[in-house]
Amino acid sequence: MTAPNFGMTFTRPDDEIHSSLGADFSQTLIIETSEDASAAEIPIDTPVRGSTSDTDFMDALGTGLLADAANGIHDQLNSLNSGADVTVLRVAEGVDAAATAAAIAAAVGGIQSIPSAVNVTPRIVVAGRTAWRQDLATPNPVVVALETELPKILAVAPVDVDDTSSANAIDARETMSSDRLMPVGVGARIFDGSNVVSRPMSPRVAGLMARVDNEVGGGQPFHPFANRFIYGLSGLTRNIPFSMLDGSVEGQQMLAGNVSIVATGEVGVDGAVADGGFKFIGTDNAQTSELWQQIHQVRGTDFITTQLIDITNNYLGRRIHVSTVEAWLHSIGAVLSDHKAAGNIIGHSPKESWFTAASNSPNNIRAGKLKIELGIEPVPAFKLAEHEIRRYRPAIESMVNEIVATLASN
């Protein structure tokens, strides 16, 4: 473009500070079967996005486990006009449990193609049949697929494990090694018309995650969701003994093995989770290290990662110059400062420590490579309250002084 000899020009600098709102981490993907779903509206092996508050969409899911998962999620969203934005991927029912699990695992293997197909990236995945295992020495194929695929879309998955005993549930957890899987060791009992049937708990936990994100976290996934009610249940597939005060009971043993539970409320019982209803108890994933074991910390860090991706996209392709690098770092700093102010993180490393000469050699700069090193400390969940109660002698001394003062005044 030729500049005028007499007139004016307008330019826009490319070193401005950029902000990022982050992604919607309540987006949920359901992978299950439904033999009576609408073939036209919910075709097999085709992701379809809809709302759980849309009755036409829900009716099209049929009456199988795919519909139950969507209903289980919706039951948790009990605020006014609440509905979940979900993507469903219907797979064909196999000739037996092994074939069905293999089909769901294969669908999980193609999870990276779903964001482009429905224009949204799922961050919570509900994959069916994760409680099935060929034998106690073999991991579930769906779980194996999830361990590989979830990191590729920055998603997590509550997964059902064997709910027949705590030993089997913990044994199933021992086949996992992923900070993106949250084992759940009890199933749901729900009303199906006049009948009471057993169904997976994982969709209900997924709905709880979405509820807490939106009601407590302002749409962001930084808050833990333990010790909150699960709705829509008529009971549990197994009542697990649990007490807030006794670490030896079965429920506490399962939690120690990183298996989450749902506990029943009891009236007038010290240590019960509530006076009634059903509460979800769990904070941990199936990671083998304690560093990233609380799953809400993984989700919150994923959220920040999507913001860093968004911010950095605005600077890639531009010249490496002091002003550009400063704007990039200031943009990141503004986001992290907002999270600290909101209580989403405890804190972060000082901005001046992010970019160092040791990590950015002249050769790397010439090649167009920049490296920053960020330190972020997520907020932990409040898991244990330790109360120390002792005698307080000054109270007696104060009482004596009060008596003396009263007698003197009379």
C-alpha positions as CSV (number, residue, x, y, z in Angstrom):
1,M,0.0,0.0,0.0
2,T,1.4,3.4,-1.0
3,A,1.4,6.1,1.6
4,P,-0.1,9.5,0.4
5,N,2.1,12.4,-0.2
6,F,-0.4,14.7,1.4
7,G,-3.0,13.3,3.8
8,M,-2.9,10.7,6.6
9,T,-2.4,7.0,7.4
10,F,-3.6,4.7,10.1
11,T,-1.8,1.8,11.6
12,R,-2.5,-0.7,14.4
13,P,0.4,-1.9,16.6
14,D,0.7,-5.7,17.0
15,D,2.2,-5.7,20.5
16,E,-1.1,-5.1,22.4
17,I,-2.0,-7.1,25.5
18,H,-4.6,-9.8,24.9
19,S,-7.1,-11.4,27.3
20,S,-8.7,-14.8,27.2
21,L,-12.0,-16.0,28.6
22,G,-11.0,-19.6,28.5
23,A,-13.1,-22.6,27.3
24,D,-16.3,-24.1,28.6
25,F,-15.2,-27.0,30.7
26,S,-18.7,-28.3,31.4
27,Q,-19.0,-29.6,27.8
28,T,-19.8,-33.3,28.1
29,L,-19.4,-36.2,25.8
30,I,-21.4,-39.4,26.2
31,I,-20.4,-42.6,24.4
32,E,-22.9,-45.4,24.9
33,T,-25.4,-47.7,23.1
34,S,-29.1,-47.3,22.6
35,E,-30.9,-49.9,20.5
36,D,-34.1,-47.9,20.2
37,A,-32.7,-44.4,19.6
38,S,-33.9,-42.5,16.5
39,A,-31.7,-43.7,13.6
40,A,-32.3,-40.5,11.8
41,E,-31.6,-38.1,14.6
42,I,-29.0,-40.1,16.5
43,P,-27.2,-42.2,13.9
44,I,-24.6,-44.8,15.0
45,D,-20.9,-43.6,15.1
46,T,-21.9,-40.0,14.5
47,P,-21.5,-37.3,17.2
48,V,-24.6,-35.3,17.8
49,R,-24.7,-32.2,20.0
50,G,-27.8,-31.2,21.9
51,S,-29.2,-30.0,25.2
52,T,-30.6,-32.1,28.0
53,S,-33.4,-29.5,28.4
54,D,-34.5,-30.2,24.8
55,T,-37.3,-32.8,25.1
56,D,-37.1,-33.7,21.4
57,F,-33.4,-34.4,21.6
58,M,-33.8,-36.4,24.8
59,D,-36.7,-38.5,23.3
60,A,-34.5,-39.2,20.3
61,L,-32.0,-41.0,22.5
62,G,-34.4,-43.8,23.2
63,T,-34.6,-45.7,26.5
64,G,-31.1,-47.4,26.8
65,L,-28.0,-46.5,28.7
66,L,-27.3,-43.6,26.4
67,A,-30.5,-41.9,27.4
68,D,-29.9,-42.9,31.1
69,A,-26.5,-41.1,31.0
70,A,-28.0,-37.9,29.6
71,N,-30.9,-38.1,32.1
72,G,-28.4,-38.7,34.9
73,I,-26.4,-35.6,34.0
74,H,-29.6,-33.5,33.7
75,D,-30.9,-34.6,37.1
76,Q,-27.9,-32.9,38.8
77,L,-28.6,-29.5,37.2
78,N,-31.5,-28.5,39.4
79,S,-31.3,-24.8,39.1
80,L,-33.9,-22.7,37.2
81,N,-34.0,-23.6,33.5
82,S,-30.8,-25.6,33.7
83,G,-29.7,-27.9,31.0
84,A,-26.4,-29.5,29.9
85,D,-24.8,-29.0,26.6
86,V,-23.8,-32.5,25.7
87,T,-22.5,-34.4,22.7
88,V,-23.7,-38.0,22.3
89,L,-21.9,-40.7,20.3
90,R,-24.0,-43.7,19.8
91,V,-22.3,-47.0,19.2
92,A,-23.7,-50.4,18.2
93,E,-24.5,-52.9,20.9
94,G,-22.2,-55.9,20.6
95,V,-23.0,-59.6,20.8
96,D,-21.7,-59.7,24.3
97,A,-20.1,-57.4,27.0
98,A,-16.6,-57.8,25.5
99,A,-17.7,-56.8,22.0
100,T,-19.7,-53.7,23.3
101,A,-16.7,-52.6,25.4
102,A,-14.4,-53.0,22.4
103,A,-16.8,-50.8,20.3
104,I,-16.9,-48.1,22.9
105,A,-13.1,-48.2,23.3
106,A,-12.8,-47.8,19.5
107,A,-15.1,-44.8,19.6
108,V,-12.9,-43.3,22.4
109,G,-9.9,-43.8,20.1
110,G,-11.5,-41.3,17.6
111,I,-12.2,-38.7,20.2
112,Q,-9.9,-36.1,18.7
113,S,-12.2,-35.7,15.7
114,I,-15.2,-34.8,17.7
115,P,-14.5,-31.1,18.4
116,S,-14.4,-30.3,14.6
117,A,-17.6,-32.3,14.1
118,V,-19.7,-30.5,16.7
119,N,-17.7,-27.2,17.0
120,V,-17.0,-27.7,20.7
121,T,-14.3,-29.6,22.7
122,P,-15.7,-31.9,25.3
123,R,-13.9,-31.6,28.7
124,I,-15.9,-34.3,30.6
125,V,-16.3,-37.7,29.0
126,V,-18.8,-40.3,30.1
127,A,-17.9,-43.6,28.4
128,G,-20.0,-46.6,29.1
129,R,-19.1,-50.1,30.3
130,T,-16.0,-49.2,32.3
131,A,-17.0,-51.4,35.2
132,W,-16.8,-54.6,33.0
133,R,-13.5,-56.6,33.1
134,Q,-12.7,-59.9,31.4
135,D,-11.1,-61.0,34.6
136,L,-9.4,-59.5,37.7
137,A,-6.0,-59.5,36.0
138,T,-7.2,-57.6,32.9
139,P,-7.9,-53.8,32.7
140,N,-11.1,-52.6,31.0
141,P,-10.5,-51.7,27.3
142,V,-12.5,-48.5,27.6
143,V,-10.4,-47.3,30.5
144,V,-7.2,-48.1,28.6
145,A,-8.4,-46.1,25.6
146,L,-9.4,-43.2,27.9
147,E,-6.0,-43.1,29.4
148,T,-4.5,-42.5,26.0
149,E,-7.1,-40.2,24.5
150,L,-8.2,-37.8,27.3
151,P,-4.9,-35.8,27.5
152,K,-5.3,-35.0,23.8
153,I,-8.4,-32.9,24.4
154,L,-7.7,-31.9,28.0
155,A,-10.6,-33.8,29.3
156,V,-11.4,-35.9,32.4
157,A,-13.7,-38.9,32.9
158,P,-15.5,-40.3,36.0
159,V,-15.4,-44.1,35.4
160,D,-17.4,-46.8,37.0
161,V,-15.5,-49.7,38.6
162,D,-16.7,-53.0,40.0
163,D,-19.4,-52.1,42.6
164,T,-19.8,-55.5,44.1
165,S,-17.1,-55.1,46.8
166,S,-14.5,-52.6,47.9
167,A,-11.8,-55.1,47.2
168,N,-12.9,-55.5,43.5
169,A,-13.3,-51.7,43.2
170,I,-9.8,-51.0,44.5
171,D,-8.4,-53.8,42.3
172,A,-9.9,-52.2,39.3
173,R,-8.4,-48.8,40.3
174,E,-5.0,-50.5,40.5
175,T,-5.2,-51.2,36.7
176,M,-5.2,-47.4,36.1
177,S,-2.5,-44.8,36.1
178,S,-4.0,-41.5,34.9
179,D,-4.7,-38.1,36.5
180,R,-7.7,-37.8,34.2
181,L,-9.7,-40.8,35.5
182,M,-11.8,-40.7,38.6
183,P,-12.9,-44.2,39.7
184,V,-16.4,-44.4,41.2
185,G,-17.1,-47.5,43.3
186,V,-20.8,-47.6,43.6
187,G,-23.7,-47.7,41.2
188,A,-27.0,-45.8,41.1
189,R,-30.5,-47.2,41.8
190,I,-33.2,-45.1,40.0
191,F,-36.8,-45.3,39.1
192,D,-37.6,-46.5,35.6
193,G,-41.4,-46.0,35.6
194,S,-42.6,-48.0,38.6
195,N,-39.5,-50.2,38.6
196,V,-36.2,-49.6,40.4
197,V,-33.2,-50.5,38.3
198,S,-29.4,-50.2,38.6
199,R,-27.5,-47.8,36.5
200,P,-24.0,-46.4,36.3
201,M,-23.0,-43.6,38.7
202,S,-20.5,-41.9,36.4
203,P,-23.0,-39.8,34.5
204,R,-24.4,-38.5,37.7
205,V,-20.9,-37.5,38.9
206,A,-20.3,-35.8,35.5
207,G,-23.5,-33.8,36.0
208,L,-22.3,-32.9,39.5
209,M,-19.1,-31.5,38.1
210,A,-21.0,-29.4,35.6
211,R,-23.3,-28.1,38.4
212,V,-20.5,-27.1,40.6
213,D,-18.6,-25.4,37.7
214,N,-21.6,-23.2,36.9
215,E,-23.2,-22.6,40.3
216,V,-20.0,-22.2,42.4
217,G,-17.2,-21.7,40.0
218,G,-18.8,-19.1,37.7
219,G,-18.5,-21.5,34.8
220,Q,-14.9,-22.4,35.6
221,P,-13.6,-25.8,36.8
222,F,-11.5,-24.8,39.8
223,H,-13.7,-25.9,42.6
224,P,-13.7,-29.4,44.1
225,F,-17.1,-31.1,44.1
226,A,-16.9,-33.5,47.0
227,N,-19.4,-33.7,49.9
228,R,-22.3,-32.5,47.6
229,F,-25.6,-34.2,46.9
230,I,-26.3,-36.5,44.0
231,Y,-29.9,-36.1,42.8
232,G,-32.4,-38.5,41.1
233,L,-31.5,-41.6,43.1
234,S,-33.8,-44.1,44.7
235,G,-30.9,-45.8,46.4
236,L,-27.4,-47.2,45.8
237,T,-26.4,-50.6,44.3
238,R,-24.6,-51.2,47.6
239,N,-24.7,-49.3,50.9
240,I,-21.1,-48.6,51.8
241,P,-20.4,-48.1,55.5
242,F,-19.0,-44.6,55.9
243,S,-18.2,-42.2,58.8
244,M,-16.5,-38.8,58.8
245,L,-15.0,-39.8,62.1
246,D,-13.8,-43.3,61.6
247,G,-10.9,-44.0,59.2
248,S,-11.3,-47.7,59.4
249,V,-14.7,-48.1,57.8
250,E,-15.1,-49.5,54.3
251,G,-15.9,-46.2,52.6
252,Q,-12.7,-44.6,54.1
253,Q,-10.7,-47.5,52.9
254,M,-12.0,-47.0,49.3
255,L,-11.2,-43.3,49.5
256,A,-7.7,-44.2,50.6
257,G,-7.4,-46.4,47.4
258,N,-8.5,-43.4,45.3
259,V,-12.0,-44.8,44.7
260,S,-14.8,-42.3,45.1
261,I,-18.1,-43.3,46.7
262,V,-21.6,-42.1,47.3
263,A,-22.7,-42.3,50.9
264,T,-26.3,-42.3,52.4
265,G,-27.4,-39.7,54.9
266,E,-28.6,-40.8,58.4
267,V,-30.6,-38.8,60.9
268,G,-29.0,-38.4,64.3
269,V,-25.8,-40.3,63.5
270,D,-22.5,-38.6,64.4
271,G,-20.1,-38.8,61.4
272,A,-22.9,-39.3,58.8
273,V,-22.5,-37.3,55.6
274,A,-25.9,-35.6,56.1
275,D,-29.3,-36.2,57.7
276,G,-30.6,-37.6,54.5
277,G,-30.1,-38.0,50.8
278,F,-27.0,-39.2,48.9
279,K,-23.7,-37.4,48.9
280,F,-20.8,-37.8,46.6
281,I,-17.4,-38.2,48.4
282,G,-14.3,-38.0,46.4
283,T,-11.5,-35.7,45.3
284,D,-8.8,-37.9,43.8
285,N,-8.0,-39.3,40.4
286,A,-6.2,-42.5,39.5
287,Q,-2.7,-40.9,39.4
288,T,0.1,-42.8,41.1
289,S,1.7,-39.7,42.4
290,E,0.2,-37.2,44.9
291,L,1.4,-34.2,43.0
292,W,-1.7,-33.9,40.7
293,Q,-4.0,-36.3,42.5
294,Q,-6.9,-34.0,43.1
295,I,-8.9,-34.0,39.9
296,H,-10.3,-30.4,40.2
297,Q,-6.6,-29.2,40.2
298,V,-6.1,-31.0,36.9
299,R,-9.2,-29.4,35.4
300,G,-8.3,-26.0,36.7
301,T,-4.8,-26.2,35.2
302,D,-6.3,-27.4,31.9
303,F,-8.5,-24.3,31.9
304,I,-5.5,-22.1,32.3
305,T,-3.7,-24.0,29.6
306,T,-6.5,-23.2,27.1
307,Q,-6.2,-19.6,28.0
308,L,-2.4,-19.7,27.4
309,I,-3.1,-21.3,24.0
310,D,-5.6,-18.6,23.1
311,I,-3.2,-15.8,24.2
312,T,-0.1,-17.2,22.5
313,N,-2.1,-17.7,19.3
314,N,-2.3,-13.9,19.1
315,Y,1.5,-13.6,19.0
316,L,2.7,-16.5,16.9
317,G,3.9,-15.4,13.6
318,R,4.9,-11.9,14.7
319,R,8.4,-10.6,15.1
320,I,10.4,-11.4,18.2
321,H,11.0,-8.0,19.7
322,V,11.1,-6.7,23.3
323,S,7.7,-5.1,23.0
324,T,6.1,-8.3,21.6
325,V,7.6,-10.5,24.3
326,E,6.6,-8.1,27.0
327,A,3.0,-7.9,25.7
328,W,2.9,-11.7,25.6
329,L,4.1,-12.0,29.2
330,H,1.9,-9.2,30.5
331,S,-1.1,-10.9,28.9
332,I,-0.4,-14.1,30.7
333,G,0.3,-12.2,33.9
334,A,-3.0,-10.5,33.8
335,V,-4.8,-13.9,33.5
336,L,-3.0,-15.5,36.4
337,S,-3.5,-12.4,38.5
338,D,-7.2,-12.7,37.9
339,H,-7.2,-16.3,39.0
340,K,-5.3,-15.5,42.1
341,A,-7.7,-12.7,43.0
342,A,-10.6,-15.1,42.4
343,G,-9.1,-17.7,44.7
344,N,-8.7,-20.2,41.8
345,I,-5.0,-20.6,42.4
346,I,-3.0,-19.9,45.6
347,G,-0.4,-18.1,43.6
348,H,2.1,-18.1,40.8
349,S,5.8,-17.6,40.2
350,P,6.9,-13.9,39.8
351,K,6.6,-12.7,36.2
352,E,10.3,-11.6,36.1
353,S,11.3,-15.3,36.6
354,W,9.4,-16.7,33.6
355,F,11.8,-15.6,30.8
356,T,15.4,-16.4,31.5
357,A,18.6,-16.2,29.4
358,A,19.5,-19.8,30.3
359,S,16.3,-21.0,28.6
360,N,16.5,-18.7,25.6
361,S,19.8,-19.0,23.9
362,P,20.7,-16.7,20.9
363,N,20.5,-19.8,18.6
364,N,16.9,-20.5,19.8
365,I,15.9,-16.9,19.4
366,R,17.3,-16.9,15.9
367,A,15.3,-20.0,15.2
368,G,12.2,-18.2,16.4
369,K,11.8,-20.2,19.6
370,L,10.8,-18.6,23.0
371,K,10.5,-20.5,26.2
372,I,8.9,-19.4,29.5
373,E,8.7,-21.3,32.8
374,L,5.5,-20.7,34.8
375,G,4.9,-21.9,38.3
376,I,1.2,-22.2,39.4
377,E,-0.1,-23.6,42.7
378,P,-3.7,-24.9,42.5
379,V,-6.0,-24.6,45.4
380,P,-6.4,-28.0,47.3
381,A,-9.6,-29.4,48.5
382,F,-10.3,-29.3,52.3
383,K,-10.2,-33.0,53.1
384,L,-9.4,-33.3,56.8
385,A,-10.1,-31.1,59.8
386,E,-7.9,-31.8,62.8
387,H,-9.4,-30.4,66.0
388,E,-7.3,-30.2,69.2
389,I,-9.4,-29.4,72.2
390,R,-7.7,-28.8,75.5
391,R,-8.5,-27.2,78.9
392,Y,-8.4,-23.3,79.1
393,R,-7.2,-22.2,82.5
394,P,-7.5,-18.4,81.8
395,A,-11.3,-18.9,81.7
396,I,-11.3,-19.8,85.4
397,E,-9.0,-16.9,86.2
398,S,-11.4,-14.6,84.4
399,M,-14.4,-16.0,86.3
400,V,-12.6,-15.5,89.6
401,N,-11.8,-11.9,88.7
402,E,-15.4,-11.4,87.7
403,I,-16.7,-12.7,91.0
404,V,-14.2,-10.5,93.0
405,A,-15.3,-7.5,90.9
406,T,-19.0,-8.2,91.5
407,L,-18.5,-8.6,95.3
408,A,-16.5,-5.4,95.5
409,S,-19.2,-3.5,93.7
410,N,-21.8,-4.7,96.1
